[in-house]
C-alpha cells in the first residue's frame, strides 16, 4: 500500500502497551477523582514525565491529553513536531497514528453489525468469495493443507484469522514476504485477493496472530456498506464525531502542521524518516489527525457509543467490543503474552490486574497503539480516556509504560 519497503515492519511493530493496575496515589496537585473512580489525575506528575521524555532525548516531541469524569484533566505538548523547521509540538499538530486506525475500522464494521448487515459468525467468504478455499501452512511439520474451518468475521476483529504481517519466520510468513501484498496492491479489493491467495499461519480460531485482518475488515466495510471504505468512515464516524481533520490525506493548506517522524538508533541523533505515501485508505493504518480528534473517538467509546448527542454504536455493541473474545484455549498469542491481557473486537482488553513488571492501568481497559509510539486507552471503571502522541521509530513501549505510570501514579 505504501511504496516504501518498510511498511510491513512498521505495522508489525505497532504493539500496544495496554495494562491495568491498582488505584493511583494522588499527586500534590491532583484533581479530585469523580464518583466511582479510584484514580486521581495529577497534571504535575504527567507534565514532569512529558518534559523529561523530551529533555532526556527519548523523543523529539510528545503530547498527551487526559479526559476523566466528563471533563479534560490535562493537556500538554513538549518538544518539536519538526526539528528541522524548529516547529513546536502543539495541540493542532497532525500525527500519523498507524495502527490506532484499527479500532476506527473495527467500529465501522460493528456499526454495520448494528444495522443487521452480517453476523459475527458468518464466514467472510459469504461476502469475499476469494476466501472460500483457504489453506494453512503452519509451523507444525504437516505442510500445507486445507483449512479445517472457514475464517469468520469475528476472527478478523479479534486477530484469530491466521492472516499475518510476516513478523516471524514460518512458511506462511515467508510466502507473505515473497508476495508482498501490502506493497503491490492498488486498492482494498486487490489486497483482499492477494492475501486470500496466501496460506494461513494457523488454523482459523486457534491462535492470536497480529496481521492483515483489519485490512480485510476494511474491505468488508466496503462490500457491506456499498461504498469506498474511506468515504464510509468519513460519513459515519469521523464527521459525525467532529473529527474534522482526521483522514488518510489532508489538504495542502494544513500539511505544514504534520509532525515529522524520527528514527532513534543506539548511537547518534535521531534521523528524520522520509514521508510515507499510501496508495489507498487502509483499515490497518494510515489515518493522520490531531490529538483532540482521537480523543473524541475515545470519548465515544467511553460514552458507550455516543458523544455530544451523536450515536455511532449501540451501548450493548460497545460493551461487546470492550470484553475479551479469546477463548482460554487460543494459543499461541504472538506478542499478547500477559495472562491478564485479552483481546476484544478491535483492541486489547485488560482482564486481570497487572503484575509488577507490567505498565499501570485498570481491569476493563480497552487499548491499542501505533507503530510511531502513539497510544490510547479508555478505562470505563475510572471514567478515563487518554491519548498520547509521539512520532518515534522504532516503537517504544517504555514510553507507554511511563505515560501510564504518570496517569495512574
Secondary structure, 3 states (H helix, E strand, C coil): CECCCCHHHHHHCCCCCCCCCCCCCCCCCECCCCCCCCCCCEHHHHHHHHHHHHHCCCCCEEEEEEEECCEEEEEEEEEEEECCCCEECCCCCEEECHHHHHHHHHHHHHHHHHCCCCCCCCEHHHCCHHHCCCEEECCCCCCEEECCCCCEHHHHHHCCCCCCCCCCCCHHHHHHHHHCHHHHCCCHHHHHHHHHCCCECCCCCCCCCCCCHHHHHHHHHHHHHCCCHHHHHHHHHHCCCCCCCCECCCCHHHHHHECCCEECCCCCCCEECCCCCECCCCCCCCCEECHHHHHHHHHHHHCCCEECCEECCCHHHHHHHCCCCCCCCCCCCCCCCCCCEEECCCCEEECCCCCCCCCCCCCCCEEEECCCCCEEEEEHHHCEEEEEEECEECCCHHHHHHHHHHHHC
